[in-house]
């Protein structure tokens, strides 16, 4: 099995449970790891035989733009959309990191990870 990893997708979004998060927003980083068989693409040099990481980026950007209280919700939307778009996926891992979350403490980041087969 092969992996395609799209790392460090940086986006500014408006997720969170606090009202001010809908106004102020925050920086996020999204990482997507996909297992698939791209042997045929490697042999034929054909983009149609693999997962186009530009499409992956566009799906992440689209779903991250839709406000949610929980990044868990956004993560699941990304997973669902990618699985629908790429039927060749064998395993999918999404990591969403929120930088400088508004907490009563010095916290650099919080992350969620969703793994689906």
N, C-alpha and C positions, 0 to 999 in steps of 0.2 A: 504494500500500500504506500502511496505517496502523500506528501503534505504540501499544501499551499498555505502560507502564513502571510496575512496582511496585518502589519504591526504599526502601532503609533498613529492611528487615524485621530487627528486632533480636531475637535469641534467645540464650539461655544453654544451651549444649550440652556434650557430653562426648566429643568426637572427639579423636583423637590417638594417636600411636604409644607414648607413654609411659604406664606404668601409672597414674601420679598424675593424668593428664588424665581418666581414667575416673572418678576420685573428685572432683577439684577442679572440672573443667569450665572453660569459657572463654566469653567474649562473641563473638558472630558477627553479621555483617551480611550479608544476602542481597539482591541486586538481580536483578530479572527483567525482561527486555525481550522483548516479543513482537510480531512482525509478523503482522498479520491484516487482513482487509478488514471493517471495521465500518461501511461505508457504509449498509447496510440498517438497522442498529441506530440510527444517527444520524438517519435519515429517520423511523423508526417509534417511536423512544424505547422500544425493546423489548430488555430485558436478555438475552433468549434468543438474540438475533442477534449477540452479541458475547462476549467473554471476561470472565467475572465475576472481578474481582480479589480478592474475598473468598475464592472457591474457590482462587485462586492462592496466597493467603496460607496457607490451611488445608493445602494440599498441601506447601508449603515447611515449615511447622511440623511436620507429620506426619513427613516424611522426615528433617528435621534432628534429630528426637527419637530416631531409630534410630542407635545408636552405630556409628561406623566409625573405623578407624585413619586413613584418608585423607579429606580434604575433597573430593578428586577423585571418590571413590566416592559420597559423598553428593550431589555435584553431578550425577553421571550418573543417580542414582535420581530426583532432582527433574526432570531433563530427560525421562526416560522416562515418569514419571507425568503430567507436563503434556502431553506429546505424545499420550498415551493419552486423557486427559480432554478435550482440545481439538483436534479433528481439523482445525479451521480454521487452525491455526498454520502460517504460511509460513516463519517463521524464529524462532528462540528463542535467547536469550543469558542465561546464568545466571552471576552473579558471587558467589562466597562469600568473605568476608573474615573471617579470624580475627584478633582484636585481641590484642595483647601475647602473641605465641606464646612458649612456653618454649624459648628458644634461649640460647646462650652469647654474648649480645650485646644491644645496645639496639635492638630491632626493634619498631616500632609495630604493624605488621600484615603479614600475608601474605594473598594472594588467589589464587584460581583462577578462570578464565573458561572456560566451555564454550559454543561457538556451534554450533548445528545448524540445518540447513535442512529 
